[in-house]
Amino acid sequence: MLKECIEIFKKEYTKKGDRLITDDYIPSDGTYVLVSVENDKFKIKESFDIIYNKKTKEVQGKDNIYYKKICEFDYNSKLLSMNKPIDSKKVIHSNNYLSFFIKKESLSNNKLTENIIDNYYDILANPKIKYTKPKAKEFYSIVENDLDKIDLDLVDKIRGFIKENIFTLEQQGINIEGKDYLKIFFDVDIKNYLNEGSRYFILNLFNSNDFNQNINGDIYGLPNDNMNLNSKKPYLENKSRKNKLPNILSYKEVLIQKKFFDYLLNQASKGKSNIYVTDEKIIANESSEMPKDDLYGYYLRLKKGTEVEIIDFDIINDYKFILDKQFKLHNVVSLDEKYLEDNYKTYRDKKEIQLLLDNFMFSKFLINNYFNEPGDISIKDNILKRNILLCRNKIFNYIYKGDEVGLYKVLDKSLEDLINENIKQGRYIKATHQFNLKISLKNYFEGGENMADIIHKIKEDLREKINSNQTQSIKQDDEYYFAVGQLVNYLLSKSKSKNTPHHLINSFINAKNDKFIKDKLRVLYKKYNYDDNMNGKRVKNLYAMILSYTPEGNINEDIIIAGFLHSSLIYEKIKGEEVNE
C-alpha cells in the first residue's frame, strides 16, 4: 500500500517539485544567519529567529523576506539522521559546505573547536575521506559522475569565514543564547544546494552501503525510511532468496520515497496527523479532523518522534462524512427535562456522532486518547479506562475510515458495562443518558420497534394497574421486567444507610433465572416492610403482580434497567390525588 501512496505522491511531486515540501516546511527552532557571497567577499546580511509555537501553530520569523529561501536551503542541508553525520563528532549537523549547523550550546560549552571545523570541511572538499569502504568508494564514484564538481576554492573561503567569525558572533549582534540551533547559510543559487545536498543524500539514503548492489551502473539497496536492518535484527532478512534484503529499490525510487516521508514529516510537524491519499490528491487533516467529502483510497496516521512514524495504515473503501441515515438520540426512559442536554437531537454527520460518544460514554476522554499508550492515559476510573481501550479502535475506524464492522457490538457491550458501573456508584443521571444512547444505537443499527414507544406503552399500562383498587395481572414479559426494575428502585429508596446499596440492582440485571429474581425481591421486601408506606396500594399491587407472573422468554436486562432508571410510578403524583408513597 505504501508503494501505491508514493506513486500518487509522485504525480504531485512531478508538477511542483520540492515546493510541494518546502512550501509547508518548518525549520527547527533557532537563529538563522544568511551570508552574502559577492566578489569573493562574505558579509552577514540577515539574522533572525525562527520559532514554531505548537499551541497556536504560528511560526515566528515567517514574515521575514528571506524565510522561503531559508526553508529551501535548510531542507537541502539537513542530516538524514544523527547516525549519518558528516562530522564524526556530531557537533556540526549540516551536510554540505554551503551551510553550517550547530546547537548554540556547542559554543558555550566549547564543544566546537577549530579542529572539528577543519575535519568537517576536509571531508566536504574530498568526500572519499569519509567513504573508505570498498562498496562506498565504488558507489561514490558512480555518484560523482552525475554531479557538478566541488568548488574547492569556495570551500576554503567558507571555511576561513566560519573559523574567523563563529566564535565572535555574539559581538556581531547574533543571538547565540539558548539550546536551540544556530544555522548559517551562504547565499548562492539554490542549484548549488541541490547539487551538494545530493552528494550527501545519494549515499546516505540507503540503510547501509554494505547492502547496496551495482546493477548496470545503477545503485540498488535497502531504503532507510521505517526500516533498520543490521546484525541485531536478522529476523528482517528475507531468508528465502539469495539477496536477503527485505526490500530493494533503485536510488530514484528511494529518493522519491524520502521526499514522500519528508512531506509526511512536514504535515506531522504542523499537527496534521490524518493523511488521506486518493487517486487525485493527498489530504492532510489535523488529529481530530475528518474529511468532509466522500472518498476512497488510503489512510495514514502519523506520529512525530525523532522522525515521522506511520502508526496506522488502512484502505478506505467508501468513506462518507454525512450519515446514510440520520441518527436520533431518544429520551427512552423519559428523563426529566431539567436533566436533558442539547445532545437529544437528530445527528447528520460523523463529527457530531464522535462528540456524542465522547461526551455521553467517555466523559470527554476518548478523542484525545485514540492513540495514547494505556500507561499514558490519565484516568482514575478503571472501568472508564478499560472501555476506552475496548472501543477506541472501532470508533476511530468508523469515524475516520468509514468502517463500521464490529462497531455496534463493541459499543453495546461497553455501554452495558458503563451503565452497570454508574448505577453501582449511584450516578443515575449519567447511567440514564448512557441507557438512552444504548437503546438509540440499537434502534439505529438493528432497527425494529422503537424502544421509546415500547416503554411508553408499558408505563401507561402499568400506571393504570398499580392504581387499580383490585390487583390486576401482568400480560407480557417486557411489562414484567419493567415492573421488576420499578420495584427494585423503590425498595432501594427505602434504605436509610448513608451508602445506598446501588450495587444490588446488578444482581437483578445479571440474574440467571426468574426464581433468583423473585427470591431476591422477597429478601428486599422483608427487609423494608417495617415502613408503613410499604402497605400502600401501589406497592402491594406491583409486588403482587410480579409474584404472580412467570416470564416465558430470556431475562431482558435492558427492560429491567429501563424500569429501574425510569421515574418511579409508585412515587408519581396523579392530579387531584394525595399520595404519601
SULWOWO-V518566 format. One record per residue. SS is DSSP state (H for helix, E for strand, C for the rest). PSI is psi in radians with two decimals (* if undefined). D_CENTER is the distance of its C-alpha to the mean C-alpha in Angstrom with 1 decimal. Layout:
SS,PSI,D_CENTER
SS,PSI,D_CENTER
This chain:
C,-0.59,20.2
H,-0.69,19.5
H,-0.75,23.2
H,-0.71,23.0
H,-0.72,20.1
H,-0.64,22.3
H,-0.70,25.3
H,-0.72,23.8
H,-0.67,22.7
H,-0.64,26.3
H,-0.78,27.8
H,-0.70,26.1
H,-0.62,27.0
H,-0.59,30.5
H,-0.74,30.8
H,-0.33,29.4
C,-2.64,29.7
C,-0.29,28.0
H,-0.49,27.6
H,-0.49,24.6
H,-0.85,23.0
H,-0.40,25.2
C,-0.47,24.9
C,0.16,21.3
C,2.38,22.0
C,1.88,21.5
C,2.79,23.9
C,2.65,23.5
C,2.39,24.8
E,-3.02,28.6
E,2.26,32.0
E,2.24,33.0
E,2.22,36.6
E,2.18,38.2
E,2.18,41.7
E,2.59,44.1
E,1.74,46.2
E,2.17,49.5
C,0.78,52.9
C,0.28,51.8
E,2.33,51.0
E,2.42,47.7
E,2.35,46.7
E,2.05,43.6
E,-0.20,43.0
E,2.48,39.6
E,2.18,37.4
E,2.76,34.3
E,2.50,31.0
E,2.06,27.5
E,2.25,24.9
E,2.17,21.3
E,1.91,20.2
C,-0.51,16.4
C,-0.86,16.9
C,-0.25,19.0
C,0.49,17.8
E,2.59,21.6
E,1.96,23.5
E,2.29,26.8
C,-0.14,29.4
C,-0.41,28.1
C,-0.17,31.3
C,2.46,33.5
C,-0.33,35.6
C,0.09,34.8
H,-0.83,31.0
H,-0.72,30.5
H,-0.73,33.1
H,-0.71,31.4
H,-0.75,28.1
H,-0.78,30.1
H,-0.79,32.1
H,-0.74,29.2
H,-0.64,27.1
C,-0.01,30.2
C,-0.08,31.1
E,2.72,28.1
C,2.61,28.0
C,-0.66,25.7
C,2.88,25.1
C,-0.14,27.2
C,-0.11,28.5
C,1.09,30.3
C,2.83,32.2
C,-0.80,35.6
C,2.00,36.7
C,-0.38,37.0
C,-0.19,36.8
C,0.51,33.4
C,-0.70,34.7
E,2.23,34.6
C,0.13,31.2
E,2.98,32.4
C,0.02,33.5
C,2.92,36.6
C,-0.17,39.8
C,-0.11,38.9
E,2.79,36.2
E,1.86,36.1
E,2.29,32.9
E,2.76,33.1
E,2.43,31.4
C,-0.58,33.7
H,-0.27,34.4
H,-0.37,36.0
H,-0.76,38.9
H,-0.54,39.2
C,0.17,39.2
C,0.45,41.5
C,-0.61,39.2
C,2.19,40.0
C,2.84,43.6
H,-0.59,45.9
H,-0.73,46.0
H,-0.72,42.3
H,-0.80,42.6
H,-0.76,45.5
H,-0.68,43.8
H,-0.88,40.8
H,-0.47,43.2
H,-0.77,45.4
H,-0.72,42.6
H,-0.49,41.6
H,-0.54,45.3
C,1.45,45.7
H,-0.35,42.5
H,-0.29,44.6
H,-0.62,44.9
C,-0.75,41.2
C,1.41,41.2
C,-0.40,44.0
C,2.60,43.0
H,-0.85,44.9
H,-0.71,41.9
H,-0.72,40.4
H,-0.80,43.8
H,-0.80,44.2
H,-0.54,41.0
H,-0.59,41.5
H,-0.68,44.9
H,-0.78,43.2
H,-0.75,40.7
H,-0.59,43.5
H,-0.41,45.4
C,0.02,42.7
C,2.71,42.3
C,2.66,44.6
C,2.65,46.6
C,2.30,45.5
C,1.55,47.4
H,-0.58,48.9
H,-0.75,50.8
H,-0.64,47.7
H,-0.83,46.0
H,-0.67,48.9
H,-0.70,49.0
H,-0.71,45.3
H,-0.80,45.7
H,-0.71,48.6
H,-0.78,46.8
H,-0.83,43.9
H,-0.57,46.3
H,-0.53,48.4
H,-0.42,45.7
H,-0.54,42.6
H,-0.01,44.2
H,0.32,45.7
C,-0.62,42.8
H,-0.70,42.7
H,-0.33,46.3
H,0.16,45.4
C,0.26,42.9
C,2.38,39.7
C,2.00,37.0
C,0.28,36.5
C,2.52,35.3
C,-3.06,31.9
C,0.16,29.6
C,-2.83,28.0
E,2.66,29.5
E,2.10,32.9
E,2.25,33.0
E,2.29,36.3
E,2.48,36.7
E,2.18,40.1
E,1.45,40.4
C,3.08,41.5
C,2.49,40.6
H,-0.46,37.0
H,-0.61,38.8
H,-0.71,39.8
H,-0.71,36.2
H,-0.70,35.1
H,-0.87,38.1
H,-0.54,37.6
H,-0.72,33.8
H,-0.61,34.5
H,-0.64,37.0
H,-0.81,34.3
H,-0.70,31.5
H,-0.77,33.7
H,-0.16,34.4
H,-0.12,31.3
C,-0.56,28.8
E,2.70,29.7
C,-0.81,28.6
C,2.37,32.2
H,-0.33,35.4
H,-0.47,37.0
H,-0.17,35.3
C,2.70,36.2
E,2.47,38.9
E,1.92,41.4
E,1.83,41.8
C,0.71,44.5
C,-0.02,43.7
E,2.56,39.9
E,2.23,37.4
E,2.50,35.1
E,-2.96,32.7
C,2.12,29.4
E,2.68,26.5
C,-0.38,24.7
C,2.19,21.1
C,0.48,19.0
C,2.38,22.3
C,1.70,24.7
C,2.17,27.9
C,-3.05,30.6
C,-0.36,33.2
C,-0.14,30.8
C,1.03,28.7
H,-0.34,31.4
H,-0.23,29.3
H,-0.20,27.6
C,2.60,31.0
C,1.74,32.2
C,-0.21,35.4
C,-0.04,36.8
C,2.90,37.9
C,-0.85,40.1
C,1.98,37.4
C,0.05,34.8
C,2.35,32.0
C,-0.42,28.9
C,2.13,28.4
C,2.25,31.0
E,2.76,30.8
E,2.90,33.2
H,-0.75,32.8
H,-0.67,32.1
H,-0.70,29.3
H,-0.66,27.8
H,-0.79,28.2
H,-0.54,26.4
H,-0.70,23.6
H,-0.79,23.5
H,-0.69,23.5
H,-0.79,20.5
H,-0.56,18.5
H,-0.71,19.9
H,-0.79,18.7
H,-0.69,15.1
H,-0.72,15.5
H,-0.79,16.8
H,-0.76,13.9
H,-0.63,11.4
H,-0.52,14.1
C,0.10,14.1
C,0.17,10.5
C,1.62,10.2
C,-0.12,7.3
E,1.92,8.0
E,2.22,11.5
E,2.19,14.1
E,2.00,17.4
C,3.12,20.4
C,-0.44,24.1
C,-0.51,24.7
C,3.00,21.9
E,2.22,18.4
E,2.17,16.1
E,2.03,13.5
E,2.71,11.4
C,2.98,9.5
C,-0.72,5.9
C,0.24,7.5
C,2.40,10.3
C,2.75,11.7
C,2.56,14.9
C,-0.21,18.1
C,2.73,20.3
C,2.51,20.9
E,2.88,20.0
E,2.71,20.1
E,-2.22,19.2
E,2.61,16.2
E,2.35,12.4
E,2.31,10.6
E,2.18,7.1
E,2.66,8.0
E,2.28,8.2
E,2.04,11.4
C,-2.35,13.9
C,-0.43,17.5
C,3.03,16.7
E,2.40,13.8
E,2.41,12.2
E,1.83,11.2
E,-0.13,9.1
E,2.37,9.2
E,2.22,12.3
E,2.84,14.0
E,2.32,17.0
E,1.96,16.9
E,-0.76,20.3
E,1.40,20.7
E,2.33,18.0
C,2.21,19.4
C,-0.75,18.1
E,2.31,21.3
E,2.45,22.1
E,-0.69,25.0
E,2.49,26.7
E,2.54,26.1
E,2.31,24.8
E,2.25,27.1
C,1.98,26.5
C,2.53,30.0
C,1.31,31.7
C,-0.79,33.0
C,0.43,34.8
C,0.94,36.2
C,2.38,34.3
C,2.49,36.5
H,-0.53,35.7
H,-0.30,35.3
H,-0.10,32.1
C,2.57,30.7
C,3.04,27.7
C,-0.22,26.7
C,-0.36,24.3
C,1.56,27.4
C,-3.02,27.5
E,2.33,26.8
E,2.37,23.3
E,-0.32,23.2
E,2.99,19.6
H,-0.45,16.1
H,-0.75,14.9
H,-0.70,17.7
H,-0.75,17.0
H,-0.77,13.4
H,-0.65,15.1
H,-0.87,17.9
H,-0.73,16.0
H,-0.72,14.1
H,-0.96,17.5
H,-0.66,20.0
C,-0.75,18.3
C,0.33,16.0
C,0.63,17.6
C,0.49,14.7
C,-0.04,12.6
C,-0.97,10.1
H,-0.69,7.8
H,0.02,7.2
H,0.39,7.0
C,-0.69,4.9
C,0.09,4.6
C,2.53,7.5
C,2.55,10.8
H,-0.68,13.3
H,-0.28,15.5
H,0.00,13.2
C,1.92,12.8
C,1.38,15.9
C,2.15,17.4
C,-0.53,21.1
C,1.84,21.4
H,-0.55,21.1
H,-0.77,21.4
H,-0.80,18.5
H,-0.75,16.3
H,-0.72,17.6
H,-0.49,16.9
H,-0.80,13.3
H,-0.58,13.0
H,-0.68,15.4
H,-0.42,13.8
H,-0.67,10.0
H,-0.76,10.0
H,-0.72,12.9
H,-0.78,11.7
H,-0.75,8.6
H,-0.61,11.1
H,-0.84,13.6
H,-0.74,11.9
H,-0.27,10.3
H,-0.19,12.7
C,0.29,15.7
C,1.91,16.3
C,0.20,17.9
C,2.15,19.6
C,0.01,19.8
H,-0.93,17.9
H,-0.72,21.1
H,-0.78,22.3
H,-0.60,19.4
H,-0.73,19.2
H,-0.77,23.0
H,-0.73,23.1
H,-0.75,20.6
H,-0.68,22.4
H,-0.77,25.6
H,-0.78,24.5
H,-0.70,23.3
H,-0.83,26.4
H,-0.72,28.7
H,-0.72,27.2
H,-0.62,27.5
H,-0.78,31.0
H,-0.65,31.9
C,0.04,30.9
C,0.28,32.8
C,1.25,29.9
H,-0.67,31.6
H,-0.77,30.2
H,-0.75,26.6
H,-0.65,27.6
H,-0.77,29.4
H,-0.79,26.5
H,-0.62,24.5
H,-0.74,27.6
H,-0.69,28.0
H,-0.75,24.4
H,-0.84,25.1
H,-0.64,28.3
H,-0.67,27.0
H,-0.66,24.4
H,-0.76,27.2
H,-0.69,29.3
H,-0.81,26.6
H,-0.57,25.8
H,-0.29,29.2
C,-2.65,31.6
C,-3.04,35.1
C,2.44,36.9
C,2.17,35.0
H,-0.57,34.8
H,-0.69,35.5
H,-0.68,38.8
H,-0.82,39.6
H,-0.72,39.1
H,-0.77,41.1
H,-0.78,44.0
H,-0.80,43.9
H,-0.77,44.0
H,-0.75,46.9
H,-0.78,48.9
H,-0.65,48.3
H,-0.77,49.1
H,-0.69,52.5
H,-0.70,53.2
H,-0.27,52.6
C,0.06,54.8
C,2.59,57.6
C,-0.31,60.9
C,2.41,61.1
C,2.19,58.3
C,-2.91,56.6
C,2.61,54.6
C,2.43,51.0
C,-0.39,50.9
C,2.84,47.5
H,-0.77,44.7
H,-0.71,42.0
H,-0.69,44.5
H,-0.87,45.3
H,-0.55,41.8
H,-0.74,41.2
H,-0.70,44.4
H,-0.82,43.4
H,-0.73,40.2
H,-0.77,42.5
H,-0.71,45.0
H,-0.76,42.6
H,-0.80,41.1
H,-0.81,44.6
H,-0.72,45.8
H,-0.45,42.9
H,-0.28,43.7
C,-0.17,47.1
C,2.35,45.8
C,0.11,47.2
C,2.61,45.0
C,-0.63,42.9
C,1.68,40.0
C,2.33,40.1
C,1.16,39.4
C,-0.51,36.5
C,-0.32,35.4
H,-0.45,38.6
H,-0.53,37.1
H,-0.52,34.8
H,-0.52,38.1
H,-0.72,39.0
H,-0.68,35.6
C,0.19,35.6
C,2.50,39.4
C,-0.44,40.6
C,2.94,43.7
H,-0.57,45.7
H,-0.73,48.3
H,-0.73,45.7
H,-0.83,44.7
H,-0.70,48.3
H,-0.73,49.2
H,-0.70,46.3
H,-0.68,47.4
H,-0.75,51.0
H,-0.82,50.0
H,-0.72,48.1
H,-0.76,50.9
H,-0.61,53.5
H,-0.60,51.6
H,0.18,51.6
C,-0.01,54.9
C,-0.36,56.7
C,2.23,55.2
H,-0.57,57.7
H,-0.31,55.0
H,-0.26,54.3
H,0.08,57.6
C,2.74,56.5
H,-0.76,56.9
H,-0.74,53.2
H,-0.81,52.2
H,-0.79,55.2
H,-0.78,54.6
H,-0.82,50.9
H,-0.70,51.6
H,-0.73,54.6
H,-0.66,52.8
H,-0.79,50.0
H,-0.50,52.6
C,-0.01,54.5
C,2.40,51.7
C,1.98,50.5
C,2.67,47.3
C,-0.66,47.3
C,-2.95,43.7
C,2.77,40.8
C,2.25,39.5
C,1.66,37.2
H,-0.70,34.7
H,-0.70,33.1
H,-0.62,36.5
H,-0.80,37.4
H,-0.72,34.3
H,-0.77,35.2
H,-0.66,38.7
H,-0.75,37.6
H,-0.39,35.2
C,2.60,37.5
C,2.49,39.9
C,2.19,43.0
C,-0.37,45.9
C,-0.72,48.2
C,-0.12,47.6
C,2.37,47.6
C,2.11,50.4
C,2.42,52.3
C,2.25,54.2
C,0.05,57.8
C,2.36,57.2
C,2.15,57.0
C,2.07,54.6
C,0.02,54.6
C,*,52.3
